[in-house]
Amino acid sequence: MLKVQHLSVSFVTRLGANKAVDNVTFSVESGKITAIIGESGSGKSVACCSLLGLIPSPPGLIEGGRALFDGKDLTKLNEAQLRKIRGRDIAMVFQDPMTCLNPYMTIGDQLTESLRYHQKIRRTEARRRAIELLQEVGIREPASTIDSYPHQFSGGMRQRVMIAMALINEPKLLIADEPTTALDVTIQAQILQLLADLQKRRDIGILFISHDLAVIADIADQIVVMQEGKVVETGTRSEIFHNAQHPYTQRLLAAIPTGGKEIASPESESLIQIRDLCTWFQHSNAPVKAVDGVNFDIYRGEVLGLVGESGSGKSTIGRSILRLVNVTSGQIIFDGLDVTALRPHELKKLRRRMQFIFQDPFASLNPRMTVYETLSEPLLLHRIENRSTVAASVLRLMDNVGLARGFARKYPHEFSGGQRQRIAIGRAVATRPEFIVADEPVSALDVTIQAQILELMRELGREYGLTMLFISHDLAVVRQLADRIIVLQAGKVVEQASTRDLFAQPQKAYTRQLLQSIPGRGLLKGDVAGG
């Protein structure tokens, strides 16, 4: 169906040409799923977007190679010719539906726009077909929801709408660019199953782009591994997962969360006690019960995992403990102190002992502050160091979190996502806190960088004697780090157990559903060569 041969794409900058895709060859068969795998910056998305003329030119430039589709070389077509193919014969599902859907247009208008452009059919017929397709991709009550706007849908529902938009003209080839990265594991599993079902039902070819081998473990027929713009290995799913030849592929496989952590029994002493905690938010004159009567303890020296889908109240619990949001009722006792009763000046003192690592370091780091200023600020604020001694402490912190000392005068935008998260972790441990809330600290990172950050957190936990609340929607990640796990649903605790017991014998149906949704479940049993 699609045969890409020796494709090379460069971006011209002031410093010269940067080759993003270098002599890449792969193919997609009709009725099959080909996955392109690699870390951020490996050239996956650029290779696929260049086929449809979706890279900006300039600075983007296809330097060589060809892409044969239906007897035509896509790289030689002009914009008018490509426009006839885009959305008609080849469709694309992008990573973030919220930025790809038009917030000013209803779902129905966006679905029918492409259909009416390519097939010149009447508005009523286009609407009827749009409703049928929404039903096919699992949107409930499509006849009424078709007139909704994107913000009225959840992330998973928006992604279903994106898939419906891509399929409405019955394309022969679907390009899916990281379509599940931002989704909860249960929603991710649904979207992957939906794509696999649609591919079989409609007999279309799918080119699936991902940085996570576990995600494509259950669906890919053929896998292409890319590193720094080049294809380093190609093979069937079985060949890649059971007999990977290239060291880079082996490293990606090794980074998949598989085995559980060896758990030391937590000390019996509770550092934090949560009693009947309620945190509600007012919305349209009705309370949203984000956290609703939650009870649990966090033992001194343990890592407690808090898991659940988006909207289950995980982050709100973490923020409530540090009083970053107002608590509606209940008690939070930290080392004998009732946090909910403290005044602002008392809270400031306590925050030296309690810190927070946010999900997105780019949003939580001050873009106007260098690494040195970011790491020195908490040390000076809490008078741990003075102006003459702070420099040595900042450099030690940088050593501890794996940042080169030469980076001290750089700003956040000059770093990769993984490096920015190291800065955020450095800032959190600067005051030598006793307790840290880590809120989805690795969810936006490539699996290899994710593995590095988890190892860093494990080492810092041992060195600093930290107690940690580790929040995530990904049970496979939590399994590597946590001593115990609490499962949250709709603001309530569903189940809590040791990590080993929860994975071996989950008691509740919701927990079993979460476990069954983990991508590449076979890999968790060590179903990888050498794993």
C-alpha positions in Angstrom: 0.0 0.0 0.0 2.7 2.5 1.0 6.4 2.0 0.2 8.8 4.6 1.5 12.3 4.3 0.1 15.5 6.1 1.2 13.6 9.1 2.5 15.7 12.0 3.8 14.3 15.2 5.4 16.4 18.2 6.7 15.6 21.4 8.5 17.7 24.4 7.5 18.8 26.6 10.4 21.3 29.4 10.9 23.8 26.8 12.0 23.3 24.7 8.8 21.1 21.8 7.8 19.9 19.4 10.5 19.0 16.0 9.1 15.9 14.9 10.9 15.2 11.8 8.7 18.2 10.0 7.2 17.8 7.4 4.4 14.6 5.8 5.9 12.9 2.9 4.3 9.7 1.1 5.4 6.4 -0.1 4.1 2.7 -0.5 5.1 0.6 -3.4 3.8 -3.1 -3.3 3.3 -5.0 -4.7 6.4 -1.8 -4.6 8.5 -0.4 -2.3 11.3 3.2 -1.0 10.9 4.5 0.7 14.0 7.4 3.2 14.0 9.0 3.3 17.4 11.7 5.6 18.9 12.3 8.3 21.4 11.4 12.0 21.0 13.6 13.5 18.3 14.2 10.2 16.5 12.4 11.5 13.4 9.2 9.3 13.6 6.6 12.1 13.2 8.7 14.1 10.7 9.0 11.1 8.4 5.3 10.5 8.4 4.2 14.2 8.2 6.6 14.8 5.3 4.7 12.2 3.3 1.6 14.4 3.4 3.3 17.8 3.0 2.7 18.6 6.7 6.2 19.9 7.5 6.7 23.6 7.2 8.8 24.5 4.1 11.0 26.4 4.7 12.8 25.4 6.9 11.7 21.7 6.2 13.1 20.1 3.0 12.7 16.6 1.5 16.2 16.0 0.3 15.8 12.6 -1.3 13.9 9.4 -1.5 10.4 8.5 -2.6 7.0 7.4 -1.1 4.9 5.3 -3.4 1.2 5.3 -2.7 -1.4 4.1 -5.3 1.3 4.4 -8.0 2.1 8.0 -7.1 5.2 9.4 -5.5 3.9 11.5 -2.6 7.1 13.5 -2.3 6.7 14.8 -5.9 3.1 16.0 -5.6 2.2 19.7 -5.3 0.0 21.2 -2.6 -3.2 20.9 -4.7 -2.6 17.2 -5.5 -1.7 16.4 -1.8 -4.9 18.2 -0.7 -7.0 15.7 -2.7 -5.2 12.8 -1.0 -5.1 14.2 2.6 -8.3 13.2 4.5 -9.5 11.2 1.5 -7.1 8.3 0.8 -4.7 9.0 3.7 -5.9 10.3 7.0 -4.1 11.3 10.2 -4.9 11.0 13.9 -2.8 13.4 15.9 -1.5 13.1 19.5 -3.5 15.9 21.2 -7.1 16.2 20.0 -7.7 19.4 22.0 -5.2 21.3 19.9 -6.3 19.7 16.7 -10.1 20.2 17.1 -11.5 23.6 16.4 -13.0 24.9 19.7 -15.4 27.2 17.8 -17.0 24.4 15.7 -19.3 21.7 16.9 -18.2 18.1 16.5 -20.7 17.6 13.8 -19.5 20.5 11.7 -15.9 19.3 12.0 -16.8 15.8 11.0 -18.8 16.7 8.0 -16.4 19.4 6.7 -14.0 16.9 5.2 -16.7 14.7 3.9 -18.4 17.6 2.0 -15.1 18.9 0.7 -14.0 15.6 -0.8 -17.3 14.0 -1.8 -19.6 17.0 -2.5 -22.6 15.4 -0.7 -25.6 17.2 0.9 -25.4 18.5 4.5 -28.2 16.1 5.7 -26.5 13.1 4.2 -23.2 14.1 5.6 -24.7 14.5 9.1 -26.4 11.1 8.9 -23.0 9.4 8.0 -21.3 11.4 10.8 -23.8 10.1 13.4 -23.2 6.5 12.2 -19.5 6.9 12.5 -19.7 8.4 15.9 -21.7 5.3 16.9 -19.1 3.1 15.4 -16.2 4.7 17.4 -18.1 4.3 20.6 -19.6 7.8 21.3 -22.8 7.4 23.3 -26.0 9.0 22.0 -24.3 10.4 18.9 -27.5 12.0 17.6 -27.5 14.5 20.5 -23.8 14.8 21.2 -23.0 15.6 17.5 -23.9 19.2 18.3 -21.5 19.4 21.3 -18.2 21.3 21.3 -14.8 19.7 21.9 -14.5 21.0 25.5 -17.7 19.2 26.4 -15.9 15.8 25.8 -13.4 13.9 27.9 -9.9 13.3 26.5 -10.8 9.7 25.4 -14.0 10.9 23.7 -12.1 13.7 21.9 -9.7 11.1 20.6 -12.6 9.0 19.4 -13.9 12.0 17.5 -10.5 12.5 15.9 -10.5 8.9 14.8 -14.0 9.4 13.4 -12.8 12.5 11.5 -10.0 10.5 10.0 -12.2 7.6 8.9 -15.2 9.5 7.6 -13.9 9.4 4.0 -13.0 5.7 4.3 -9.3 6.2 3.7 -7.0 3.3 2.6 -4.2 4.4 5.0 -4.5 5.8 8.5 -1.5 7.4 10.2 -1.8 7.5 14.0 0.8 9.8 15.6 1.0 9.0 19.4 -2.8 8.7 19.6 -2.8 7.4 23.2 0.1 9.1 24.9 -2.0 11.6 27.0 -4.7 9.0 28.0 -5.4 6.9 31.1 -4.5 3.2 30.7 -8.1 2.2 30.5 -9.0 4.7 27.8 -5.7 3.9 26.1 -6.6 0.3 26.0 -10.0 1.2 24.5 -8.5 3.4 21.8 -6.0 0.7 20.8 -8.7 -1.9 20.7 -10.9 0.4 18.6 -8.1 1.0 16.1 -7.4 -2.7 15.8 -11.1 -3.5 15.3 -11.6 -0.7 12.7 -8.5 -1.8 10.9 -9.9 -5.4 10.6 -13.5 -4.3 9.8 -12.5 -1.7 7.2 -9.4 -3.6 5.9 -7.2 -0.4 6.1 -3.5 -0.1 6.6 -2.3 1.7 9.8 1.0 3.4 10.4 1.2 3.8 14.2 3.8 6.2 15.7 4.8 5.7 19.3 7.7 6.1 21.7 6.5 3.2 23.9 7.0 -0.4 22.8 4.6 -1.7 25.4 1.7 0.3 23.7 2.2 -1.5 20.4 3.0 -4.9 21.8 -0.5 -6.2 21.3 -1.4 -4.7 17.9 1.6 -4.2 15.6 2.3 -6.6 12.7 5.5 -5.0 11.7 7.8 -2.7 13.8 10.3 -0.1 12.6 12.8 1.2 15.2 14.2 4.7 14.6 17.1 6.4 16.4 18.4 9.9 15.5 16.7 9.9 12.1 17.8 6.5 11.0 16.1 3.1 10.9 18.2 0.8 13.2 16.0 -2.3 13.1 12.9 -3.7 11.4 11.0 -6.9 12.1 7.8 -8.6 13.0 6.4 -8.1 16.4 7.7 -11.5 17.5 11.2 -10.8 16.1 11.5 -7.4 17.8 10.1 -8.5 21.2 11.8 -11.9 21.4 15.0 -11.5 19.4 15.9 -7.8 19.2 19.3 -7.4 17.5 20.2 -3.7 17.9 21.4 -2.4 21.3 19.0 0.6 21.0 16.0 -1.7 20.5 17.2 -3.8 23.5 17.5 -0.6 25.5 13.9 0.4 24.7 12.7 -3.1 25.7 14.7 -2.9 28.9 13.0 0.4 29.7 9.5 -1.1 29.7 8.2 -1.3 33.3 8.1 -5.0 33.9 9.1 -6.4 37.3 7.9 -5.2 40.7 10.1 -3.6 43.3 11.5 -5.7 46.2 9.5 -4.4 49.1 10.8 -3.7 52.5 8.0 -3.7 55.1 7.2 -0.1 56.0 7.7 1.0 59.6 4.6 0.9 61.7 4.9 4.6 62.5 2.6 6.8 60.5 4.1 10.1 59.2 0.8 11.2 57.7 -2.8 10.3 58.6 -5.7 11.3 56.3 -9.0 11.2 58.1 -12.4 11.7 56.3 -10.8 14.1 53.8 -13.2 15.9 51.5 -12.1 18.5 48.9 -15.0 19.8 46.9 -15.1 22.5 44.2 -18.1 24.6 43.3 -19.2 24.3 39.7 -22.4 25.8 38.2 -24.0 26.1 41.6 -23.3 22.4 42.4 -20.3 20.9 44.3 -17.9 18.7 42.4 -16.8 16.1 45.0 -13.2 15.7 43.8 -12.2 13.9 47.1 -15.0 12.5 49.1 -14.4 11.0 52.5 -10.9 9.5 52.1 -9.0 7.7 54.9 -5.5 6.3 54.7 -2.0 6.5 56.4 1.4 7.1 54.9 4.1 5.3 56.8 7.5 6.9 57.5 10.0 5.9 54.9 7.6 4.2 52.4 6.6 5.1 48.9 2.8 5.0 48.6 1.4 4.7 45.1 -1.9 6.5 44.4 -3.5 5.3 41.1 -6.7 5.9 39.2 -8.1 7.4 36.0 -8.1 11.2 35.2 -10.7 12.9 37.4 -10.5 10.3 40.2 -9.1 12.8 42.7 -5.4 11.7 42.8 -3.8 15.1 42.3 -6.4 16.8 44.5 -5.4 14.6 47.4 -1.7 15.4 46.9 -2.5 19.2 46.7 -4.8 18.9 49.7 -2.0 17.4 51.9 0.3 20.4 51.1 -2.7 22.8 51.4 -2.2 23.9 47.8 -6.0 23.7 47.5 -8.6 24.5 50.2 -9.8 21.4 52.1 -13.6 21.2 52.6 -13.6 19.0 55.7 -11.6 16.3 57.4 -8.1 16.1 58.9 -4.5 15.8 57.6 -2.1 15.0 60.4 1.6 15.4 59.5 3.9 14.2 62.3 1.4 15.2 64.9 0.5 18.6 63.3 -3.0 19.2 62.0 -2.2 20.7 58.6 -5.8 21.8 57.9 -5.6 24.1 61.0 -2.3 25.8 60.3 -2.1 29.6 59.6 -0.2 30.8 56.5 3.1 31.6 58.4 3.0 28.2 60.0 2.4 26.5 56.6 5.5 28.3 55.2 7.6 26.7 57.9 6.1 23.3 57.3 6.7 23.4 53.6 10.4 23.1 54.2 9.5 19.5 55.3 6.9 18.8 52.6 7.5 19.3 48.9 5.8 18.8 45.5 7.0 17.5 42.1 4.6 18.6 39.4 3.7 16.7 36.2 4.9 19.3 33.7 8.2 20.9 34.7 8.0 23.3 31.8 4.9 24.8 33.4 6.1 24.6 37.0 9.6 26.0 36.4 10.0 29.8 36.2 11.2 30.5 32.6 13.0 33.7 33.7 15.1 31.8 36.3 18.3 29.9 35.6 18.9 26.4 37.1 21.2 28.1 39.7 18.4 30.6 40.7 15.8 27.8 40.8 17.8 25.6 43.0 19.1 28.3 45.3 15.7 29.9 45.9 14.4 27.4 48.4 17.7 27.2 50.2 17.8 30.9 50.7 14.0 31.3 51.4 14.2 28.8 54.3 17.6 30.1 55.4 19.3 26.7 55.0 22.2 28.5 53.2 23.3 32.1 52.9 24.7 34.0 49.9 28.2 32.8 50.5 27.5 29.1 51.0 24.6 28.5 48.6 26.7 28.0 45.5 28.4 24.9 46.8 25.0 23.4 47.8 23.5 24.1 44.4 26.4 22.3 42.6 26.0 19.3 45.0 22.3 19.2 44.2 23.1 19.3 40.4 25.4 16.3 41.0 22.8 14.4 42.9 20.1 14.8 40.2 22.5 14.1 37.3 22.8 17.6 35.8 26.2 18.8 34.5 27.5 21.7 36.6 28.0 23.7 33.3 24.2 23.9 33.0 23.9 26.1 36.1 23.4 29.4 34.1 20.9 27.9 31.5 17.2 28.5 31.4 14.4 25.8 31.3 13.7 26.2 27.6 17.3 25.1 26.9 16.7 21.6 28.3 14.9 18.5 27.2 11.8 17.2 29.1 13.8 14.7 31.1 16.4 17.3 32.1 13.7 19.8 33.2 12.2 17.1 35.4 15.6 16.6 37.0 15.7 20.4 37.8 12.2 20.1 39.3 13.3 17.1 41.4 16.4 19.0 42.5 14.3 21.9 43.6 12.0 19.6 45.6 14.8 17.8 47.5 16.8 21.0 48.1 15.4 21.6 51.5 15.9 18.0 52.5 12.2 17.4 53.1 10.8 14.4 54.9 7.9 14.0 52.5 7.4 14.5 48.8 4.2 14.4 46.6 5.3 13.3 43.1 2.3 14.0 40.8 2.7 12.1 37.5 6.4 13.0 37.3 7.2 10.7 34.4 4.0 10.5 32.4 5.1 13.0 29.6 8.6 11.3 29.2 10.0 8.7 26.8 10.2 5.3 28.3 14.1 5.4 28.5 14.0 8.8 30.1 11.2 7.7 32.4 13.3 4.7 33.5 16.2 7.1 34.4 14.0 9.5 36.4 12.4 6.6 38.3 15.9 5.2 39.1 16.9 8.8 40.2 13.9 9.0 42.5 14.6 5.6 44.0 18.3 6.6 44.7 17.3 10.0 46.2 14.6 8.3 48.3 17.3 6.0 49.8 19.9 8.8 50.3 17.5 11.4 51.8 15.3 8.9 53.7 12.2 10.3 51.9 8.6 9.3 52.5 6.7 9.7 49.1 3.2 9.8 47.7 3.7 8.8 44.1 0.6 9.7 42.0 0.1 8.1 38.6 -2.5 6.7 36.2 0.0 4.0 35.1 0.1 0.9 37.3 3.2 -0.5 35.5 5.2 2.6 36.6 3.9 2.6 40.1 4.7 -1.1 40.5 8.4 -0.3 40.1 8.5 2.3 42.9 5.8 1.8 45.4 5.7 -0.3 48.6 1.9 -0.1 48.8 -0.8 1.1 46.4 -4.1 2.8 46.9 -6.7 2.7 44.1 -8.9 5.7 43.7 -12.2 6.0 41.8 -14.5 9.0 41.7 -12.9 10.6 44.8 -13.2 7.4 46.9 -10.7 4.7 47.9 -11.6 1.5 46.2 -8.8 -0.7 47.4 -5.4 -0.6 49.1 -2.8 -3.3 49.5 0.9 -4.0 49.2 2.2 -3.7 45.6 2.8 -7.5 45.4 -0.7 -8.4 46.7 -2.5 -5.9 44.5 -0.9 -7.3 41.4 -1.2 -10.9 42.5 -4.7 -10.8 43.9 -6.7 -7.6 43.2 -9.9 -7.7 45.1 -12.1 -5.2 43.3 -13.4 -5.3 39.7 -12.2 -1.7 39.1 -8.6 -2.7 40.1 -8.8 -5.7 37.8 -10.0 -3.5 35.0 -7.0 -1.1 35.5 -4.6 -4.0 35.6 -6.0 -5.5 32.4 -5.6 -2.2 30.7 -1.9 -2.0 31.1 -0.3 -2.0 27.6 1.7 -5.0 26.7 0.4 -7.0 29.7 2.4 -10.1 28.5 5.6 -8.2 29.1 4.8 -7.8 32.8 5.2 -11.5 33.2 8.8 -11.2 31.9 7.6 -12.1 28.3 10.6 -10.3 26.8 13.9 -11.9 25.7 16.3 -11.4 28.6 13.5 -9.6 30.6 
